[in-house]
Every structure is written in C-alpha cells, then in structure tokens.
Amino acid sequence: MTDSARTGLRIKSELGIHPEVRRACLEFAKWVRKEFEFPKRVVVYLKKDYQIKNRFTKELVSATFFAPFDKSEEPYIRIATGDYKELLEQNGQDNALAAILGSIAHELGHYYQWIDDLELDEDGAENNREYMLDLYSQTRDHP
C-alpha cells in the first residue's frame, strides 16, 4: 500500500435520511472505528430509497458492497433506509435501527472478506453482522 492510500470508515448521508437513522449510523460508525481497523477507506452511503439496485445482478436489495477488482480503488457500501418509518411502526425504534445497523455490519463483513482476498460469502457476512451487533449491544446495555 502506498503512503497516499486512505484508511478508515466514513458515513455519507443523502438528503432526506431520517435524522434518527443518521444519528444512529454515525454513532455506530464512531464505535466501529474504535473497535476495528479499516486498512482501506470504505464509505457507507446512506440512501433514502426503500431499496437500491445491485450494480451487477440488477436486483433490488436493501444493501450492497462494491468490491473493486483493482485493490488501488476504494470499496463502498450503500444502505437503503427508506423503510425506517415502517420498521419503526412494526418493530419499535431499537429494532428498526438495529435492522439498518445490521445491514451496515453485514456489508462490513464483505469488506473484510475483500480485504483478506476471500470469496464474498453471505454466511460469513451474516456471522460478522451478528458478531458486531452483539458487541455493540453490550455497549448500549451499560450506559
């Protein structure tokens, strides 16, 4: 890696993102940066859409990870947050926000697979989601 390679995790929020979603994602990102290393810069784009289109399969999904073939390029994550109000009504605030943070954690699982030159696999990413959310929930239970 060259000296100019950027590191870290960033959150970029589209206009129209629910303020509580934005706040929770920024707080989660602050915690994640303390707990995990990000040897290659990854940006998480919060989208106001209900779903976003996967660049390759063209299917509509709630989250995507872009893993560039060329490791000199930066990867990125897109998270759809447009269903927050429905999730809030159906499941309550904690569970609604956990669903969105879980999407971020899942896609970060793919980020680490990419960093480690592993095949991107859903089971591994899902394990990462559970691991990160479990660790994070421990910080939430003890103010």
Sequence and secondary structure as in RCSB ss.txt:
>XXXX:A:sequence
MTDSARTGLRIKSELGIHPEVRRACLEFAKWVRKEFEFPKRVVVYLKKDYQIKNRFTKELVSATFFAPFDKSEEP
YIRIATGDYKELLEQNGQDNALAAILGSIAHELGHYYQWIDDLELDEDGAENNREYMLDLYSQTRDHP
>XXXX:A:secstr
  TT   SEEEEE TT  HHHHHHHHHHHHHHHHHS  SS EEEEEE SS EE TTT  EESEEEE  SSTTS  
EEEEE TTHHHHHHHH HHHHHHHHHHHHHHHHHHHHHHHTT    HHHHHHHHHHHHHHHHHHHH  
